[in-house]
Amino acid sequence: MILISAAASTKEAVAELAEAFEKKTGARVQINAGPSSALANQILADAPADLFLSANEYWADKLAKPGHLAESVPLLTNKLVLIVPKGNPAGINEPADLLKAEVQRVALAGESVPVGMYSQEVLWHFKIYDQLVKANKIARGQDVRSTLSYVERGEAEAGIVYSTDVLTSQEVETAYEFDPNTHGKIVYVLVLLRHADDNQAAKDFYQFLASPKANATWQKFGFERIPSEL
C-alpha cells in the first residue's frame, strides 16, 4: 500500500497516474486529497503518508525541520486565474472589476492554503484586497475546489483558482489570467516522507511521478513540469 497526500488541484492527475502505476506494478495507491496546509499539518501530527504533493514550497519545507522529509523535488507549476460563471453575468474583465456593485462575493481559498496565499498576493498587487475586505465581499473556501464550487453554483460572481481547475468544470470560464510577476512563484513540490523508508513501492511511485513517463499526464491536466534530475 502506498499513501499519498496530494494538493486538491492535482487530484485527477494523481489518480490517473496512480492507476497507471498500479497496472504496471500491482502496488495499490491510496490518495488523500485536500488543501496542502491541512495535509502538511496531518503529517506533522504523525498521520501516515508515504508521499506528499504540496502546491507550494512553504508547506513542503515545513516538514523538513521535524525530520519527516526524506527527499523532495520541485515537480510542477501552474497559472493563477480569475474565474466567473459561464456567460460572465457580472461583466468582469479585470481585477478592478471586482469592486463593482454587481459583485457581491469573490471566492478565495483559505489564507494558509497555497492558492489562497497567491490570491491575496495578486489582490494586494492590484491594491484592491483591503477594499474587498471592507466591503465584506470575500468568501473563503477550504481548498481550491471548494472555491471553484462557489463560482460554479453562482454563490460568488468571481473567484481565483488555478488554470488547471478550470479544465475540470463546465460551469465556469476564465475572465483574466494573472501575470506570474504579480504573485509568488507557483511550485508544486513532491516529497518522499520518512514514513516510506521501508516501502520500496512508495519510493518507486515517487520516482515514477517525477519521471518523463508521467509528463504527458501532467500536461493533459494542464500542469507544466519543472525540469529535474529525477
KABEL-V71600 format. One line per field, one symbol per residue. psi: psi as a letter, one per 30 degrees, with the letter a starting at -180 (. if undefined). burial: + if it has 24 or more other ideal C-beta (glycine too) atoms within 12 Angstrom, else -. A space follows every 10 residues. Layout:
psi = ???
burial = ???
This chain:
psi = kkkkjkkefg eeeeeeeeee eeeeffkkkk kjkakeeeee eeefggkkke lkjkglfefe fffeefgfke llkkellllk lklllkfiff hkfleffffl ffjekjklll ffkefeeeee eeeeeghfee eeeeghfkkk leaeeeeeee eefgfkfllk alefeeffkf fllkfkkkkf fgllkjjkkk kklffgegje eeeeeeeefg lfffeeeeee gglkkkklf.
burial = -+++++++++ ++++++++-- +-----+-+- ++++++++++ ++++----++ ++++++++++ -+++---+++ ++++++++++ +++++--+-+ -+--+-+++- --+-++++++ -+++++++++ +++--+-++- -+----++++ ++++++++++ ++---+++++ +++++++++- -+++++++-- -+++++++++ ++++++--+- ++++++++++ +--++-++-- +++-+--+-+
